[in-house]
Amino acid sequence: MVKEELRITVPSVFRCPISLDLMKSPVSLSTGVTYDRSSIQQWLESGHDTCPATMQVLQSKDFIPNLTLHRLINLWIQSSTLRPGANSPRLLPATSPAISGVRANLLMEKIESQCCVESLSKVSEFVSYCEENQRFVVRFDGFVEVIAEVLTRKCVEIEALEMAVGILYLILSENGVKERLNKLILKSDRESSFLSAIVFILQNGSPDSKVKSVRVLDSLALDSESKRRISDSQDLISVLLQLLQTNDESLNDAVTSILTTISVSRSIKTRLIENGVVQILSNSMTEKSLKLLATLSSCSEGRSAISSNRKCAAEVVEKLLKVSRSGTEDAVAVLWSLCCLNKEERVKETVVKGNGVTKILVIMQREGEGRVKMMCRDLVKALRTSCKDWSLGSYETKTTHIRPC
């Protein structure tokens, strides 16, 4: 027989004002406010001399067991769990993990002083539950900064780093968080330590933590200065290129995305090319890969590297009609750069052999007037001029409805 489960909302008077959990050993301070013994002991041992709820200075730090409340709590538990027909009923939480303002301050103090994995775990559980909890953390003064600061310390254990980056990942979409973190980390003297922590996670963390680390970093690259600072980290670039060769699709997409984001200068594009990024992308062509290739093909070094890799050009042709509209635009841009700017004969031959002209004509047909259609027209002209042995003329007579104007 399946055991019944009883979901019960705990009365607020039975909850500790600090932990918001059901009190196990209620005790009262001289102010008359009752707390769970373990929570108030932790508060007082942290050096506080005030009542958490009233913030009154305590004349005495002694507390008295609240036996009446303790008895009422026990009676309530018994009445809530003993029901006819229930073999082994148990009390379940009816609400999300909760953090009061006082509890938040305690967690922040622990994280600041000890980088406590247990405290980070509680915050992680809290923000993972719902968007309302995420907004609470973002609005709570100093909370985001305390979490981010974990990633700028030295000799922090991997579990703490992973939890910190996971928390930041969950709150990134909240209003103003990216800008706050950008200013706090990438535009301060903490930048080097932060990037070192990200590299450490990418080398030693779980697959999920690696993806979140890359996405957090990508979201902080808000302007050219931030992108430059990220790209200046040679260790980071090397690790990202290593990860790009794994079989983890989510990780590959995240890495490709951030490499595209930071490839704003010729120097970083050249560095990526020299480190073999074109060869890596050609071995596993995705829609994100097309975006990065389109970015790299904007410089002569990129066009030369792609042209030298016949497999890469062939893979781009293969993807022309198999990706989204945005992906198709990127693929066309790559081919246009190679065939019309560089006028690479080898690439033109590859495009023709891969039935590329037919695909380009199809794209022309479905596109309205604009940049993509103009590039397609240029490509058809370039391919027709260079590939005299290919019977473009006979193909055109059968497809007059999609002939270029």
C-alpha positions as CSV (number, residue, x, y, z in Angstrom):
1,M,0.0,0.0,0.0
2,V,1.3,3.5,-0.9
3,K,1.9,5.6,2.2
4,E,-0.1,8.8,2.4
5,E,1.8,12.1,2.5
6,L,0.3,15.1,4.4
7,R,1.1,18.6,3.2
8,I,0.6,21.0,6.0
9,T,1.2,24.7,6.3
10,V,3.1,25.5,9.5
11,P,1.5,28.3,11.5
12,S,3.7,31.4,11.5
13,V,3.7,31.5,15.3
14,F,5.5,28.1,15.3
15,R,8.2,29.3,12.9
16,C,11.5,30.7,14.0
17,P,11.8,34.4,12.9
18,I,15.4,33.7,11.8
19,S,15.3,30.3,10.0
20,L,11.5,30.4,9.3
21,D,11.5,26.7,10.1
22,L,9.3,24.9,12.6
23,M,10.9,25.5,16.0
24,K,12.3,22.4,17.8
25,S,13.4,24.1,21.0
26,P,11.7,27.5,21.3
27,V,13.5,30.0,23.7
28,S,12.7,33.6,24.5
29,L,15.0,36.6,24.8
30,S,14.6,39.4,27.3
31,T,12.7,41.3,24.6
32,G,10.0,38.7,24.7
33,V,10.6,37.4,21.2
34,T,10.9,33.6,20.8
35,Y,13.4,31.9,18.5
36,D,14.6,28.4,17.9
37,R,17.5,27.7,20.2
38,S,20.0,26.7,17.5
39,S,19.2,29.8,15.4
40,I,19.5,32.4,18.2
41,Q,22.6,30.8,19.5
42,Q,24.2,31.1,16.1
43,W,23.1,34.8,16.0
44,L,24.6,35.6,19.4
45,E,27.8,33.6,18.8
46,S,28.3,35.6,15.6
47,G,28.9,38.7,17.8
48,H,25.5,40.3,17.7
49,D,24.1,42.0,20.8
50,T,20.7,42.8,19.5
51,C,17.3,41.1,19.2
52,P,17.1,40.0,15.5
53,A,13.4,40.8,15.2
54,T,13.3,44.2,17.1
55,M,17.0,45.2,16.8
56,Q,16.8,46.3,20.4
57,V,20.1,46.1,22.3
58,L,19.9,43.1,24.7
59,Q,20.4,43.8,28.4
60,S,21.2,40.1,28.8
61,K,22.1,37.4,26.3
62,D,20.4,34.8,28.4
63,F,17.3,33.1,27.1
64,I,14.5,31.1,28.7
65,P,12.9,28.0,27.3
66,N,9.3,28.7,26.2
67,L,7.8,25.6,27.5
68,T,4.2,26.6,26.7
69,L,5.0,27.2,23.0
70,H,7.0,24.0,22.9
71,R,4.0,22.0,24.3
72,L,1.7,23.7,21.8
73,I,4.0,22.8,18.9
74,N,4.1,19.2,20.0
75,L,0.4,19.0,20.3
76,W,0.0,20.5,16.8
77,I,2.4,18.0,15.3
78,Q,0.6,15.1,16.9
79,S,-2.8,16.3,15.7
80,S,-1.5,17.0,12.2
81,T,0.2,13.7,11.7
82,L,-2.2,11.2,13.4
83,R,-5.1,10.7,11.0
84,P,-7.3,7.6,10.5
85,G,-6.2,5.5,7.6
86,A,-2.6,6.9,7.4
87,N,0.0,4.2,8.0
88,S,3.0,6.4,8.4
89,P,2.0,10.0,7.7
90,R,4.8,12.6,7.7
91,L,5.0,16.4,7.8
92,L,6.0,17.9,4.5
93,P,6.9,21.5,3.8
94,A,4.1,23.3,2.1
95,T,6.1,26.3,0.9
96,S,9.4,27.0,-0.8
97,P,12.7,27.0,1.1
98,A,12.6,30.4,3.0
99,I,15.1,32.9,4.0
100,S,14.2,35.8,6.3
101,G,16.1,39.1,6.3
102,V,17.9,38.0,9.5
103,R,18.7,34.6,8.1
104,A,20.0,36.3,4.9
105,N,22.4,38.4,7.0
106,L,23.7,35.4,8.8
107,L,24.3,33.5,5.6
108,M,26.1,36.5,4.1
109,E,28.3,36.8,7.2
110,K,29.2,33.1,7.0
111,I,29.9,33.2,3.3
112,E,32.1,36.3,3.7
113,S,34.1,35.0,6.6
114,Q,34.3,31.3,5.8
115,C,33.0,30.8,2.3
116,C,30.9,28.1,3.9
117,V,29.7,25.5,1.3
118,E,26.7,24.7,3.5
119,S,25.6,28.4,3.5
120,L,26.0,28.6,-0.3
121,S,24.1,25.4,-0.7
122,K,21.1,26.9,1.3
123,V,21.2,30.0,-0.9
124,S,21.4,27.9,-4.0
125,E,18.4,25.8,-3.0
126,F,16.5,29.0,-2.2
127,V,17.1,30.7,-5.5
128,S,16.5,27.5,-7.5
129,Y,12.9,27.3,-6.2
130,C,11.3,30.2,-8.0
131,E,11.7,33.6,-9.6
132,E,10.3,35.4,-6.5
133,N,13.2,34.0,-4.4
134,Q,15.7,35.1,-7.1
135,R,14.3,38.6,-6.9
136,F,14.6,38.6,-3.1
137,V,18.3,37.8,-3.3
138,V,18.9,40.5,-6.0
139,R,17.0,43.2,-4.0
140,F,18.7,42.3,-0.7
141,D,21.4,44.8,-0.1
142,G,24.9,43.3,-0.7
143,F,23.8,39.7,-1.3
144,V,24.8,39.6,-5.0
145,E,28.1,41.2,-4.2
146,V,28.9,38.6,-1.5
147,I,28.2,35.7,-3.8
148,A,30.3,37.2,-6.6
149,E,33.1,37.9,-4.2
150,V,33.5,34.1,-3.6
151,L,34.7,33.9,-7.2
152,T,37.5,36.4,-6.6
153,R,39.1,34.7,-3.6
154,K,42.1,32.5,-3.6
155,C,42.2,28.8,-2.6
156,V,38.4,28.3,-2.6
157,E,37.3,24.7,-2.9
158,I,35.6,23.7,-6.2
159,E,32.2,23.0,-4.5
160,A,32.0,26.6,-3.3
161,L,33.0,28.0,-6.7
162,E,30.4,25.8,-8.5
163,M,27.6,26.9,-6.1
164,A,28.5,30.6,-6.4
165,V,28.6,30.5,-10.2
166,G,25.3,28.5,-10.2
167,I,23.6,31.2,-8.1
168,L,24.8,34.0,-10.3
169,Y,23.6,32.0,-13.4
170,L,20.1,31.8,-11.9
171,I,19.8,35.5,-11.1
172,L,21.4,36.9,-14.4
173,S,18.0,37.6,-15.9
174,E,17.0,39.9,-13.1
175,N,17.0,43.6,-13.9
176,G,20.4,45.2,-13.5
177,V,22.3,42.1,-12.3
178,K,24.6,41.9,-15.4
179,E,25.6,45.5,-15.1
180,R,26.3,45.2,-11.4
181,L,28.4,42.1,-11.9
182,N,30.2,43.7,-14.8
183,K,31.2,46.7,-12.8
184,L,32.0,44.7,-9.7
185,I,34.2,42.1,-11.5
186,L,35.4,43.0,-15.0
187,K,36.0,46.7,-14.3
188,S,37.9,46.3,-11.1
189,D,41.1,44.8,-9.8
190,R,39.2,41.6,-9.1
191,E,39.1,40.7,-12.8
192,S,42.2,38.5,-12.8
193,S,41.1,36.5,-9.8
194,F,37.6,36.0,-11.2
195,L,38.9,34.8,-14.6
196,S,41.2,32.4,-12.8
197,A,38.3,31.0,-10.8
198,I,36.3,30.5,-14.1
199,V,39.3,28.7,-15.6
200,F,39.6,26.5,-12.5
201,I,35.9,25.5,-12.8
202,L,36.3,24.9,-16.5
203,Q,39.2,22.5,-15.8
204,N,37.8,20.8,-12.7
205,G,34.1,21.4,-12.4
206,S,31.1,19.3,-13.4
207,P,29.8,19.6,-17.0
208,D,26.8,21.6,-15.7
209,S,29.0,24.0,-13.8
210,K,31.2,24.5,-16.9
211,V,28.3,25.5,-19.0
212,K,27.0,27.9,-16.4
213,S,30.5,29.4,-15.9
214,V,30.8,30.1,-19.6
215,R,27.3,31.6,-19.8
216,V,27.9,33.8,-16.8
217,L,31.1,35.1,-18.4
218,D,29.4,35.6,-21.7
219,S,26.6,37.7,-20.1
220,L,29.1,40.0,-18.5
221,A,30.8,40.9,-21.8
222,L,28.6,44.0,-22.2
223,D,31.0,46.3,-23.9
224,S,34.2,46.4,-25.9
225,E,36.4,46.9,-22.7
226,S,34.9,43.9,-21.0
227,K,35.3,41.8,-24.1
228,R,38.9,42.8,-24.4
229,R,39.6,41.9,-20.8
230,I,38.1,38.5,-21.2
231,S,40.0,37.9,-24.5
232,D,43.3,39.0,-22.9
233,S,43.3,35.9,-20.7
234,Q,45.4,33.4,-22.7
235,D,44.7,30.6,-20.1
236,L,40.9,31.1,-20.6
237,I,41.1,31.1,-24.4
238,S,43.2,27.9,-24.3
239,V,40.8,26.1,-22.0
240,L,37.8,27.3,-24.1
241,L,39.3,25.9,-27.3
242,Q,40.0,22.6,-25.5
243,L,36.4,22.4,-24.3
244,L,35.2,23.1,-27.9
245,Q,36.6,19.7,-28.9
246,T,34.4,17.8,-26.4
247,N,31.2,15.9,-27.3
248,D,29.0,18.0,-24.9
249,E,26.6,19.9,-27.2
250,S,25.5,22.4,-24.5
251,L,29.1,23.1,-23.6
252,N,30.1,23.5,-27.2
253,D,27.2,25.9,-27.9
254,A,28.1,28.0,-24.8
255,V,31.8,28.1,-25.7
256,T,31.1,29.0,-29.4
257,S,28.8,31.7,-28.2
258,I,31.3,33.4,-26.0
259,L,34.1,33.1,-28.6
260,T,31.8,34.9,-31.0
261,T,31.0,37.6,-28.4
262,I,34.6,38.4,-27.7
263,S,35.8,38.3,-31.3
264,V,35.5,42.0,-31.8
265,S,39.1,42.8,-32.7
266,R,41.4,41.6,-35.4
267,S,44.0,40.5,-32.8
268,I,41.6,38.1,-31.0
269,K,40.3,36.7,-34.3
270,T,43.9,36.1,-35.4
271,R,44.7,34.4,-32.1
272,L,41.8,32.0,-32.3
273,I,42.7,31.2,-35.9
274,E,46.3,30.5,-35.0
275,N,45.1,28.2,-32.2
276,G,43.2,26.1,-34.8
277,V,39.6,27.2,-34.2
278,V,38.6,26.7,-37.9
279,Q,39.7,23.1,-37.8
280,I,37.9,22.5,-34.6
281,L,34.7,24.0,-35.9
282,S,34.9,22.0,-39.2
283,N,34.9,18.8,-37.2
284,S,31.5,19.6,-35.6
285,M,29.6,22.2,-37.5
286,T,26.6,23.7,-35.6
287,E,24.5,26.8,-36.1
288,K,26.6,28.5,-33.4
289,S,29.7,27.5,-35.4
290,L,28.4,29.3,-38.5
291,K,28.0,32.5,-36.4
292,L,31.6,32.3,-35.3
293,L,32.9,31.5,-38.8
294,A,31.0,34.5,-40.2
295,T,32.7,36.7,-37.6
296,L,36.1,35.2,-38.4
297,S,35.6,35.6,-42.2
298,S,35.4,39.4,-41.8
299,C,39.2,39.5,-41.6
300,S,41.6,38.3,-44.3
301,E,43.3,35.8,-41.9
302,G,40.0,34.2,-41.2
303,R,39.1,33.9,-44.9
304,S,42.5,32.4,-45.6
305,A,42.1,29.8,-42.8
306,I,38.6,28.7,-43.9
307,S,39.6,28.6,-47.6
308,S,42.6,26.3,-46.7
309,N,40.2,23.9,-45.0
310,R,38.1,22.3,-47.7
311,K,36.1,20.3,-45.1
312,C,35.0,23.6,-43.5
313,A,33.6,25.1,-46.7
314,A,31.9,21.8,-47.5
315,E,30.2,21.7,-44.1
316,V,29.0,25.3,-44.5
317,V,27.4,24.4,-47.8
318,E,25.8,21.3,-46.2
319,K,24.2,23.5,-43.5
320,L,22.8,26.1,-45.8
321,L,19.2,24.8,-45.8
322,K,19.3,22.9,-42.5
323,V,19.5,25.7,-40.0
324,S,17.4,28.6,-38.9
325,R,17.0,31.8,-41.0
326,S,19.8,33.4,-38.9
327,G,22.0,30.4,-39.4
328,T,21.4,30.5,-43.1
329,E,22.4,34.2,-43.2
330,D,25.7,33.4,-41.4
331,A,26.4,30.5,-43.8
332,V,25.8,32.7,-46.8
333,A,28.0,35.4,-45.3
334,V,30.9,33.0,-45.0
335,L,30.6,31.8,-48.6
336,W,30.2,35.3,-49.9
337,S,33.4,36.4,-48.0
338,L,35.3,33.4,-49.5
339,C,34.0,33.5,-53.0
340,C,33.3,37.2,-53.6
341,L,35.9,38.9,-51.5
342,N,38.8,36.5,-51.6
343,K,37.6,34.9,-54.9
344,E,39.0,31.5,-53.8
345,E,38.6,29.1,-56.8
346,R,39.0,26.0,-54.5
347,V,36.1,27.2,-52.4
348,K,33.9,27.9,-55.5
349,E,34.6,24.3,-56.7
350,T,33.6,23.0,-53.3
351,V,30.4,25.0,-53.3
352,V,29.4,23.7,-56.8
353,K,30.2,20.1,-55.9
354,G,28.0,20.4,-52.8
355,N,25.0,21.5,-54.9
356,G,25.6,25.0,-53.4
357,V,24.3,27.0,-56.3
358,T,20.9,25.2,-56.2
359,K,20.7,25.9,-52.4
360,I,21.6,29.6,-52.9
361,L,18.9,30.0,-55.6
362,V,16.4,28.5,-53.2
363,I,17.5,31.0,-50.5
364,M,17.1,33.8,-53.1
365,Q,13.6,32.8,-53.8
366,R,12.4,32.9,-50.2
367,E,14.3,36.0,-49.2
368,G,12.9,39.5,-49.6
369,E,15.1,42.4,-50.8
370,G,18.0,42.8,-48.4
371,R,21.6,41.9,-47.5
372,V,21.2,38.1,-47.8
373,K,19.6,38.3,-51.2
374,M,22.3,40.7,-52.5
375,M,25.0,38.3,-51.2
376,C,23.2,35.4,-53.0
377,R,23.2,37.3,-56.3
378,D,26.9,38.0,-56.0
379,L,27.6,34.3,-55.2
380,V,25.6,33.1,-58.2
381,K,27.5,35.5,-60.5
382,A,30.9,34.5,-59.0
383,L,30.1,30.8,-59.3
384,R,28.8,31.1,-62.9
385,T,31.9,33.0,-64.0
386,S,34.4,30.7,-62.4
387,C,32.8,27.3,-63.0
388,K,32.5,27.2,-66.8
389,D,32.3,23.4,-66.8
390,W,29.2,23.4,-64.7
391,S,25.9,23.6,-66.6
392,L,24.4,26.5,-64.8
393,G,22.7,27.6,-68.0
394,S,20.7,24.3,-68.4
395,Y,19.7,24.5,-64.7
396,E,18.5,28.1,-65.1
397,T,16.2,27.2,-68.0
398,K,14.4,24.7,-65.8
399,T,14.0,27.1,-62.9
400,T,13.1,30.4,-64.4
401,H,10.8,31.2,-61.5
402,I,13.9,31.6,-59.2
403,R,16.4,33.0,-61.6
404,P,18.3,36.0,-60.2
405,C,17.2,39.3,-61.5
